Amino acid sequence: MRADAQRNRERLLDAAVRAFSQDGPDVTLDAIAKDAGVGIGTLYRHFPTREALIEAAYRNELARLCDSVDDLLAGQPPDQALRTWMDRFVDYMGTKREMSDALRVVIAAGVNPYAQSRDRLTTAITALLEAGVAAGVIRPDAQPGDVLIALSGVSMAAGERDQAGRLLDLLVDGLRYRT
C-alpha cells in the first residue's frame, strides 16, 4: 500500500473508532470520511461495507495494543512495561465497550470480530511475563490466561479510571517476584 493510502486508512480507522464509540452503528459513513479528511470514495475503496469498517476498526485497536509490547519492553523495565500495557488494555476494553452496538452489527452479519482476540492478547501477555521472569522481577508461576482474566475483571468492575489504575497496581504487585 502506498504511504498516502496507508495514512488515509489509518485516519479512517481512527475516525471510525471515535464515531462508532460516540454515535453507535448508525453514524453515517460520510461523517466518518469527513472526520478523517478523505472523500467517501476513499472510504469505500478501503472498506466496501459498514461491517468491514467496523471490524477493521476493532481489529486495528486490538493490533495497536498487542503490537505495542516490543516497544514497551525496549523502553522500560519489564515490570513497568507490563503495567503500562495493562493501562492500554483497560483503554482498549473501554473502546470495545463503547463500540459494542457497532460490533453487534458485524456479528449479526455473520462475522466474528473477536476470533483472534484471545490468542493475540495471550501472546502479548506471555511476552511481557516472560521478559519479567527473565529479568527476575515477575513470578515464574504467573499464567498469561490468569492475567488476562484478571485484567478483564478489572476493566469490567472498575467504576472509574483512577480505580482501575489502583487495581492494576495491586495486580502488578501480586505478580512481582519476591526473594
GROMACS elastic network, one bead per residue, 0.5 to 0.9 nm:
[ bonds ]
;  ai    aj funct       b0    kb
    1     4     6  0.82737   500
    1     5     6  0.62478   500
    1     6     6  0.61357   500
    2     5     6  0.51797   500
    2     6     6  0.61615   500
    2     7     6  0.86644   500
    3     6     6  0.50638   500
    3     7     6  0.62061   500
    3     8     6  0.86456   500
    4     7     6  0.50286   500
    4     8     6  0.61644   500
    4     9     6  0.85732   500
    5     8     6  0.50308   500
    5     9     6  0.61324   500
    5    10     6  0.86507   500
    5    42     6  0.87369   500
    5    46     6  0.88463   500
    6     9     6  0.50090   500
    6    10     6  0.61984   500
    6    11     6  0.86124   500
    7    10     6  0.51248   500
    7    11     6  0.61618   500
    7    12     6  0.85555   500
    8    11     6  0.51016   500
    8    12     6  0.60912   500
    8    13     6  0.86153   500
    8    36     6  0.74914   500
    8    37     6  0.82021   500
    8    38     6  0.70885   500
    8    42     6  0.78728   500
    8    43     6  0.84894   500
    8    46     6  0.89600   500
    9    12     6  0.50667   500
    9    13     6  0.62020   500
    9    14     6  0.86648   500
    9    36     6  0.89316   500
    9    42     6  0.85481   500
    9    43     6  0.78752   500
    9    46     6  0.67699   500
   10    13     6  0.50951   500
   10    14     6  0.61683   500
   10    15     6  0.85396   500
   10    36     6  0.87429   500
   10    60     6  0.88132   500
   11    14     6  0.51385   500
   11    15     6  0.60693   500
   11    16     6  0.84447   500
   11    33     6  0.88346   500
   11    35     6  0.84580   500
   11    36     6  0.51018   500
   11    37     6  0.77785   500
   11    38     6  0.85727   500
   12    15     6  0.51021   500
   12    16     6  0.59514   500
   12    17     6  0.86283   500
   12    32     6  0.69011   500
   12    33     6  0.65135   500
   12    35     6  0.80065   500
   12    36     6  0.51907   500
   12    37     6  0.83244   500
   12    38     6  0.79799   500
   12    43     6  0.69935   500
   12    46     6  0.88621   500
   12    53     6  0.85849   500
   12    57     6  0.84462   500
   13    17     6  0.62179   500
   13    18     6  0.86865   500
   13    32     6  0.89332   500
   13    36     6  0.83256   500
   13    53     6  0.74342   500
   13    54     6  0.84911   500
   13    56     6  0.71818   500
   13    57     6  0.50034   500
   13    58     6  0.85708   500
   13    60     6  0.73628   500
   13    61     6  0.88465   500
   14    17     6  0.52991   500
   14    18     6  0.64219   500
   14    19     6  0.86812   500
   14    36     6  0.76570   500
   14    57     6  0.72791   500
   14    60     6  0.88867   500
   14    61     6  0.89030   500
   15    18     6  0.51638   500
   15    19     6  0.60440   500
   15    20     6  0.85224   500
   15    31     6  0.89559   500
   15    32     6  0.56906   500
   15    33     6  0.76638   500
   15    34     6  0.88462   500
   15    35     6  0.59906   500
   15    36     6  0.55520   500
   15    57     6  0.88876   500
   16    19     6  0.50106   500
   16    20     6  0.58397   500
   16    21     6  0.81209   500
   16    29     6  0.85239   500
   16    32     6  0.58488   500
   16    33     6  0.85004   500
   16    35     6  0.87232   500
   16    36     6  0.84166   500
   16    53     6  0.73133   500
   16    54     6  0.71454   500
   16    57     6  0.63577   500
   17    20     6  0.53718   500
   17    21     6  0.58253   500
   17    22     6  0.83736   500
   17    54     6  0.78570   500
   17    57     6  0.59018   500
   17    58     6  0.73912   500
   17    61     6  0.83988   500
   17    95     6  0.77075   500
   17    98     6  0.89310   500
   17    99     6  0.73180   500
   18    21     6  0.52237   500
   18    22     6  0.60191   500
   18    23     6  0.81790   500
   18    32     6  0.87345   500
   18    95     6  0.87950   500
   18    99     6  0.88522   500
   19    22     6  0.52375   500
   19    23     6  0.54559   500
   19    24     6  0.69061   500
   19    25     6  0.83336   500
   19    27     6  0.66298   500
   19    28     6  0.88788   500
   19    31     6  0.82367   500
   19    32     6  0.66426   500
   19    35     6  0.88321   500
   19    99     6  0.88848   500
   20    23     6  0.53759   500
   20    25     6  0.55716   500
   20    26     6  0.79697   500
   20    27     6  0.68144   500
   20    54     6  0.77383   500
   20    98     6  0.75587   500
   20    99     6  0.55750   500
   20   100     6  0.86689   500
   20   101     6  0.80864   500
   20   102     6  0.61453   500
   20   103     6  0.89384   500
   21    24     6  0.58602   500
   21    25     6  0.84463   500
   21    95     6  0.67227   500
   21    96     6  0.81847   500
   21    97     6  0.81099   500
   21   100     6  0.80077   500
   21   101     6  0.85587   500
   21   102     6  0.80458   500
   22    98     6  0.71486   500
   22    99     6  0.80757   500
   23    26     6  0.71308   500
   23    27     6  0.58081   500
   24    27     6  0.61920   500
   24    98     6  0.81076   500
   24    99     6  0.68174   500
   24   100     6  0.82386   500
   24   101     6  0.60135   500
   24   102     6  0.57746   500
   25    28     6  0.85101   500
   25    50     6  0.85599   500
   25    54     6  0.83304   500
   25    99     6  0.80166   500
   25   100     6  0.88953   500
   25   101     6  0.61259   500
   25   103     6  0.79452   500
   25   104     6  0.87146   500
   25   105     6  0.71897   500
   26    29     6  0.87319   500
   26   102     6  0.79944   500
   27    30     6  0.85238   500
   27    31     6  0.70759   500
   27    32     6  0.77314   500
   28    31     6  0.52535   500
   28    32     6  0.66883   500
   28    33     6  0.88654   500
   29    33     6  0.61670   500
   29    34     6  0.85129   500
   29    40     6  0.73083   500
   29    43     6  0.79073   500
   29    50     6  0.74351   500
   30    33     6  0.50987   500
   30    34     6  0.60642   500
   30    35     6  0.85383   500
   30    39     6  0.78422   500
   30    40     6  0.58645   500
   30    43     6  0.86252   500
   31    34     6  0.50663   500
   31    35     6  0.60761   500
   31    36     6  0.85537   500
   31    40     6  0.89583   500
   32    35     6  0.50947   500
   32    36     6  0.61750   500
   32    37     6  0.86269   500
   32    38     6  0.88134   500
   32    40     6  0.85682   500
   32    43     6  0.84363   500
   33    36     6  0.50607   500
   33    37     6  0.61852   500
   33    38     6  0.52529   500
   33    39     6  0.57343   500
   33    40     6  0.55785   500
   33    41     6  0.87565   500
   33    42     6  0.78901   500
   33    43     6  0.61711   500
   34    38     6  0.59115   500
   34    39     6  0.67374   500
   34    40     6  0.78380   500
   35    38     6  0.77777   500
   36    39     6  0.86034   500
   38    41     6  0.81930   500
   38    42     6  0.63383   500
   38    43     6  0.73379   500
   39    42     6  0.53882   500
   39    43     6  0.67136   500
   40    43     6  0.50353   500
   40    44     6  0.63191   500
   40    45     6  0.86551   500
   41    44     6  0.51291   500
   41    45     6  0.61137   500
   41    46     6  0.87388   500
   42    45     6  0.50789   500
   42    46     6  0.64682   500
   42    47     6  0.85219   500
   43    46     6  0.54004   500
   43    47     6  0.58671   500
   43    48     6  0.76613   500
   43    53     6  0.85964   500
   44    49     6  0.70962   500
   44    50     6  0.89814   500
   45    48     6  0.62394   500
   46    52     6  0.89369   500
   46    53     6  0.82280   500
   47    50     6  0.72480   500
   47    51     6  0.83847   500
   47    52     6  0.55451   500
   47    53     6  0.53236   500
   47    56     6  0.82505   500
   48    51     6  0.85044   500
   48    52     6  0.66181   500
   48    53     6  0.77752   500
   49    52     6  0.51235   500
   49    53     6  0.64765   500
   49    54     6  0.87901   500
   50    53     6  0.51654   500
   50    54     6  0.62538   500
   50    55     6  0.86408   500
   50   105     6  0.89559   500
   50   106     6  0.85120   500
   51    54     6  0.51105   500
   51    55     6  0.60732   500
   51    56     6  0.84504   500
   51   102     6  0.83350   500
   51   103     6  0.82605   500
   51   105     6  0.68623   500
   51   106     6  0.51440   500
   51   107     6  0.88365   500
   51   109     6  0.75457   500
   51   111     6  0.86868   500
   52    55     6  0.52209   500
   52    56     6  0.60209   500
   52    57     6  0.84896   500
   52   106     6  0.78360   500
   53    56     6  0.51089   500
   53    57     6  0.59787   500
   53    58     6  0.85782   500
   54    57     6  0.51369   500
   54    58     6  0.62617   500
   54    59     6  0.86299   500
   54    99     6  0.85658   500
   54   102     6  0.66254   500
   54   103     6  0.66147   500
   54   105     6  0.84877   500
   54   106     6  0.70342   500
   54   113     6  0.88661   500
   55    58     6  0.52416   500
   55    59     6  0.61162   500
   55    60     6  0.84553   500
   55   102     6  0.89208   500
   55   103     6  0.71369   500
   55   106     6  0.67040   500
   55   111     6  0.84366   500
   55   112     6  0.86116   500
   55   113     6  0.57306   500
   56    59     6  0.50776   500
   56    60     6  0.58754   500
   56    61     6  0.85860   500
   56   113     6  0.84763   500
   57    60     6  0.51178   500
   57    61     6  0.64198   500
   57    62     6  0.88306   500
   58    61     6  0.52440   500
   58    62     6  0.64442   500
   58    63     6  0.87397   500
   58    95     6  0.86031   500
   58    96     6  0.72586   500
   58    99     6  0.80738   500
   58   103     6  0.80159   500
   58   113     6  0.73697   500
   58   114     6  0.87407   500
   59    63     6  0.60653   500
   59    64     6  0.85826   500
   59   113     6  0.71510   500
   59   114     6  0.81455   500
   59   116     6  0.86897   500
   59   117     6  0.82392   500
   60    64     6  0.61044   500
   60    65     6  0.86104   500
   61    64     6  0.51695   500
   61    65     6  0.63645   500
   61    66     6  0.87462   500
   61    92     6  0.67730   500
   61    95     6  0.83225   500
   61    96     6  0.86328   500
   62    65     6  0.52547   500
   62    66     6  0.61958   500
   62    67     6  0.83667   500
   62    92     6  0.72464   500
   62   117     6  0.70876   500
   62   120     6  0.79996   500
   62   121     6  0.81195   500
   63    66     6  0.51448   500
   63    67     6  0.55904   500
   63    68     6  0.82140   500
   63   120     6  0.80985   500
   64    67     6  0.52818   500
   64    68     6  0.60873   500
   65    68     6  0.54884   500
   65    69     6  0.76422   500
   65    85     6  0.75523   500
   65    88     6  0.65780   500
   65    89     6  0.68106   500
   65    92     6  0.72519   500
   65   121     6  0.83747   500
   65   124     6  0.85442   500
   66    69     6  0.61341   500
   66    85     6  0.86999   500
   66    89     6  0.89683   500
   66   120     6  0.65111   500
   66   121     6  0.62608   500
   66   123     6  0.80361   500
   66   124     6  0.54598   500
   66   125     6  0.84888   500
   67    70     6  0.69220   500
   67    71     6  0.81401   500
   67   124     6  0.77173   500
   68    71     6  0.55375   500
   68    72     6  0.61922   500
   68    73     6  0.87216   500
   68    85     6  0.77506   500
   68   124     6  0.86313   500
   69    72     6  0.51372   500
   69    73     6  0.61182   500
   69    74     6  0.85332   500
   69    81     6  0.76602   500
   69    82     6  0.83858   500
   69    85     6  0.72159   500
   69   124     6  0.63906   500
   69   125     6  0.84348   500
   69   127     6  0.74922   500
   69   128     6  0.70032   500
   70    73     6  0.51741   500
   70    74     6  0.60737   500
   70    75     6  0.86793   500
   70   127     6  0.85391   500
   70   128     6  0.87884   500
   71    74     6  0.50121   500
   71    75     6  0.62364   500
   71    76     6  0.85764   500
   71    81     6  0.88713   500
   72    75     6  0.52614   500
   72    76     6  0.59016   500
   72    77     6  0.84469   500
   72    78     6  0.81365   500
   72    80     6  0.85021   500
   72    81     6  0.51427   500
   72    82     6  0.80697   500
   72    84     6  0.77317   500
   72    85     6  0.76143   500
   73    76     6  0.54257   500
   73    77     6  0.65399   500
   73    78     6  0.58441   500
   73    80     6  0.85609   500
   73    81     6  0.56102   500
   73    82     6  0.82556   500
   73   128     6  0.75181   500
   73   131     6  0.78441   500
   74    77     6  0.80385   500
   74    78     6  0.88234   500
   74    81     6  0.86914   500
   75    81     6  0.78388   500
   76    79     6  0.80499   500
   76    80     6  0.60097   500
   76    81     6  0.54418   500
   77    80     6  0.54225   500
   77    81     6  0.60700   500
   77    82     6  0.86513   500
   77   131     6  0.88895   500
   77   132     6  0.80485   500
   77   135     6  0.84348   500
   78    82     6  0.60620   500
   78    83     6  0.86194   500
   78   128     6  0.65644   500
   78   129     6  0.78145   500
   78   130     6  0.88321   500
   78   131     6  0.58170   500
   78   133     6  0.85907   500
   78   135     6  0.72884   500
   78   137     6  0.75495   500
   78   138     6  0.83071   500
   79    82     6  0.50621   500
   79    83     6  0.63076   500
   79    84     6  0.87082   500
   79   128     6  0.79936   500
   79   129     6  0.82699   500
   79   131     6  0.84705   500
   79   132     6  0.59002   500
   79   135     6  0.89947   500
   79   137     6  0.65099   500
   79   138     6  0.69260   500
   79   172     6  0.75088   500
   79   175     6  0.88438   500
   79   176     6  0.76871   500
   80    83     6  0.50068   500
   80    84     6  0.61164   500
   80    85     6  0.84719   500
   80   172     6  0.89444   500
   81    84     6  0.51103   500
   81    85     6  0.60495   500
   81    86     6  0.85339   500
   81   128     6  0.73269   500
   82    85     6  0.50703   500
   82    86     6  0.61494   500
   82    87     6  0.88176   500
   82   125     6  0.79590   500
   82   128     6  0.58196   500
   82   129     6  0.75376   500
   82   132     6  0.82284   500
   82   172     6  0.78381   500
   83    86     6  0.50154   500
   83    87     6  0.65037   500
   83    88     6  0.88432   500
   83   168     6  0.71748   500
   83   169     6  0.74487   500
   83   171     6  0.89894   500
   83   172     6  0.66154   500
   84    87     6  0.52163   500
   84    88     6  0.65263   500
   84    89     6  0.87595   500
   85    89     6  0.61366   500
   85    90     6  0.87739   500
   85   125     6  0.87713   500
   85   128     6  0.87030   500
   86    90     6  0.63487   500
   86    91     6  0.86881   500
   86   151     6  0.72488   500
   86   165     6  0.89040   500
   86   168     6  0.70189   500
   87    90     6  0.52371   500
   87    91     6  0.64271   500
   87    92     6  0.86968   500
   87   164     6  0.83643   500
   87   165     6  0.71545   500
   87   168     6  0.77224   500
   88    91     6  0.50101   500
   88    92     6  0.60890   500
   88    93     6  0.86169   500
   89    93     6  0.61518   500
   89    94     6  0.85666   500
   89   151     6  0.75989   500
   89   152     6  0.85830   500
   89   155     6  0.81865   500
   90    93     6  0.50994   500
   90    94     6  0.62175   500
   90    95     6  0.87165   500
   90   151     6  0.75035   500
   90   152     6  0.79674   500
   90   154     6  0.78746   500
   90   155     6  0.54011   500
   90   156     6  0.88869   500
   90   161     6  0.84522   500
   90   164     6  0.76815   500
   90   165     6  0.89320   500
   91    94     6  0.50292   500
   91    95     6  0.62998   500
   91    96     6  0.86178   500
   91   155     6  0.84573   500
   91   161     6  0.89395   500
   92    95     6  0.51087   500
   92    96     6  0.61425   500
   92    97     6  0.86552   500
   93    97     6  0.61437   500
   93    98     6  0.85389   500
   93   152     6  0.78224   500
   93   155     6  0.65101   500
   93   156     6  0.82641   500
   94    97     6  0.51042   500
   94    98     6  0.61625   500
   94    99     6  0.85916   500
   94   155     6  0.75033   500
   94   156     6  0.87436   500
   95    99     6  0.60761   500
   95   100     6  0.85037   500
   96    99     6  0.50755   500
   96   100     6  0.60418   500
   96   103     6  0.83489   500
   97   100     6  0.50262   500
   97   101     6  0.83900   500
   98   101     6  0.76451   500
   98   102     6  0.86693   500
   99   102     6  0.53400   500
   99   103     6  0.60697   500
   99   104     6  0.86943   500
  100   104     6  0.61562   500
  100   105     6  0.88443   500
  101   104     6  0.51843   500
  101   105     6  0.67950   500
  102   105     6  0.52729   500
  102   106     6  0.69260   500
  103   106     6  0.51194   500
  103   107     6  0.63769   500
  103   108     6  0.86495   500
  103   112     6  0.89977   500
  103   113     6  0.74316   500
  104   108     6  0.60241   500
  104   109     6  0.85771   500
  105   108     6  0.50850   500
  105   109     6  0.63830   500
  106   109     6  0.51192   500
  106   110     6  0.68084   500
  106   111     6  0.57444   500
  106   112     6  0.72809   500
  106   113     6  0.72177   500
  107   110     6  0.52027   500
  107   112     6  0.56144   500
  107   113     6  0.71811   500
  108   111     6  0.72801   500
  109   112     6  0.89480   500
  111   114     6  0.88998   500
  111   115     6  0.88552   500
  112   115     6  0.55503   500
  112   116     6  0.89293   500
  113   116     6  0.76710   500
  113   117     6  0.81179   500
  114   117     6  0.50738   500
  114   118     6  0.76418   500
  115   118     6  0.75788   500
  115   119     6  0.84721   500
  116   119     6  0.56322   500
  116   120     6  0.60857   500
  116   121     6  0.85694   500
  117   120     6  0.52471   500
  117   121     6  0.60013   500
  117   122     6  0.84202   500
  118   121     6  0.51837   500
  118   122     6  0.59297   500
  118   123     6  0.84502   500
  118   148     6  0.86051   500
  119   122     6  0.51537   500
  119   123     6  0.60616   500
  119   124     6  0.86275   500
  120   123     6  0.51707   500
  120   124     6  0.62878   500
  120   125     6  0.87312   500
  121   124     6  0.51226   500
  121   125     6  0.61864   500
  121   126     6  0.84863   500
  121   144     6  0.89214   500
  121   148     6  0.75070   500
  122   125     6  0.51177   500
  122   126     6  0.59444   500
  122   127     6  0.86226   500
  122   144     6  0.59043   500
  122   145     6  0.64413   500
  122   147     6  0.88028   500
  122   148     6  0.69648   500
  123   126     6  0.50568   500
  123   127     6  0.63285   500
  123   128     6  0.88013   500
  123   144     6  0.81084   500
  124   127     6  0.52886   500
  124   128     6  0.64489   500
  124   129     6  0.87587   500
  124   144     6  0.88019   500
  125   128     6  0.51011   500
  125   129     6  0.60772   500
  125   130     6  0.84540   500
  125   144     6  0.56804   500
  125   145     6  0.83842   500
  125   147     6  0.76099   500
  125   148     6  0.74954   500
  126   129     6  0.51469   500
  126   130     6  0.59283   500
  126   131     6  0.84649   500
  126   143     6  0.79939   500
  126   144     6  0.54670   500
  126   145     6  0.87610   500
  127   130     6  0.51891   500
  127   131     6  0.61499   500
  127   132     6  0.86163   500
  128   131     6  0.52629   500
  128   132     6  0.62925   500
  128   133     6  0.87230   500
  129   132     6  0.50086   500
  129   133     6  0.60861   500
  129   134     6  0.85304   500
  129   138     6  0.66461   500
  129   139     6  0.83427   500
  129   140     6  0.81760   500
  129   142     6  0.73728   500
  129   143     6  0.82947   500
  129   144     6  0.73759   500
  129   175     6  0.89784   500
  130   133     6  0.50371   500
  130   134     6  0.60471   500
  130   135     6  0.85310   500
  130   138     6  0.81695   500
  130   140     6  0.80848   500
  131   134     6  0.51099   500
  131   135     6  0.62132   500
  131   136     6  0.86210   500
  131   137     6  0.87791   500
  131   138     6  0.82833   500
  132   135     6  0.50918   500
  132   136     6  0.61379   500
  132   137     6  0.52287   500
  132   139     6  0.78892   500
  132   140     6  0.85838   500
  132   176     6  0.85376   500
  132   177     6  0.89006   500
  133   137     6  0.59352   500
  133   139     6  0.61347   500
  133   140     6  0.55683   500
  133   142     6  0.89950   500
  133   177     6  0.80035   500
  134   137     6  0.77908   500
  134   138     6  0.81462   500
  134   140     6  0.87481   500
  135   138     6  0.76565   500
  136   139     6  0.76382   500
  136   140     6  0.85247   500
  136   176     6  0.86710   500
  136   177     6  0.66234   500
  137   175     6  0.84047   500
  137   176     6  0.55343   500
  137   177     6  0.50510   500
  137   178     6  0.79018   500
  138   141     6  0.86850   500
  138   142     6  0.76703   500
  138   172     6  0.85999   500
  138   174     6  0.89645   500
  138   175     6  0.55617   500
  138   178     6  0.83757   500
  139   142     6  0.57438   500
  139   174     6  0.86146   500
  139   175     6  0.56594   500
  139   176     6  0.55873   500
  139   178     6  0.75890   500
  140   143     6  0.84130   500
  140   175     6  0.88856   500
  140   177     6  0.76502   500
  141   175     6  0.88961   500
  142   145     6  0.88957   500
  142   146     6  0.75126   500
  142   147     6  0.74893   500
  142   175     6  0.66969   500
  143   146     6  0.52858   500
  143   147     6  0.63666   500
  143   148     6  0.87674   500
  144   147     6  0.50753   500
  144   148     6  0.61671   500
  144   149     6  0.86985   500
  145   148     6  0.50531   500
  145   149     6  0.62763   500
  145   150     6  0.86303   500
  146   149     6  0.51546   500
  146   150     6  0.61582   500
  146   151     6  0.85879   500
  147   150     6  0.50092   500
  147   151     6  0.60627   500
  147   152     6  0.85156   500
  147   171     6  0.84803   500
  148   151     6  0.50958   500
  148   152     6  0.61158   500
  148   153     6  0.85639   500
  149   152     6  0.50597   500
  149   153     6  0.61469   500
  149   154     6  0.86685   500
  150   153     6  0.50369   500
  150   154     6  0.62242   500
  150   155     6  0.85950   500
  150   171     6  0.78879   500
  151   154     6  0.50896   500
  151   155     6  0.61169   500
  151   156     6  0.86335   500
  151   168     6  0.77447   500
  151   171     6  0.84499   500
  152   155     6  0.50289   500
  152   156     6  0.62049   500
  152   157     6  0.85157   500
  153   156     6  0.51783   500
  153   157     6  0.58445   500
  153   158     6  0.81860   500
  154   157     6  0.52300   500
  154   158     6  0.56397   500
  154   163     6  0.89236   500
  154   164     6  0.61319   500
  154   167     6  0.66702   500
  154   168     6  0.73889   500
  155   158     6  0.59111   500
  155   159     6  0.88458   500
  155   164     6  0.67819   500
  156   159     6  0.81630   500
  157   160     6  0.89970   500
  157   164     6  0.81926   500
  158   161     6  0.70987   500
  158   162     6  0.84627   500
  158   163     6  0.57583   500
  158   164     6  0.51271   500
  158   165     6  0.88772   500
  158   167     6  0.79988   500
  159   162     6  0.85289   500
  159   163     6  0.66209   500
  159   164     6  0.75376   500
  160   163     6  0.53739   500
  160   164     6  0.64103   500
  160   165     6  0.88634   500
  161   164     6  0.50117   500
  161   165     6  0.62825   500
  161   166     6  0.88098   500
  162   165     6  0.50662   500
  162   166     6  0.64157   500
  162   167     6  0.87407   500
  163   166     6  0.51087   500
  163   167     6  0.62236   500
  163   168     6  0.85762   500
  164   167     6  0.50650   500
  164   168     6  0.60915   500
  164   169     6  0.86065   500
  165   168     6  0.50398   500
  165   169     6  0.62156   500
  165   170     6  0.87484   500
  166   169     6  0.50543   500
  166   170     6  0.64430   500
  166   171     6  0.87470   500
  167   170     6  0.50810   500
  167   171     6  0.62309   500
  167   172     6  0.87332   500
  168   172     6  0.61327   500
  168   173     6  0.84041   500
  169   172     6  0.52605   500
  169   173     6  0.60615   500
  169   174     6  0.86161   500
  170   173     6  0.50106   500
  170   174     6  0.61929   500
  170   175     6  0.87255   500
  171   174     6  0.51304   500
  171   175     6  0.63998   500
  171   176     6  0.89345   500
  172   176     6  0.63225   500
  173   176     6  0.52992   500
  173   177     6  0.87636   500
  174   177     6  0.82943   500
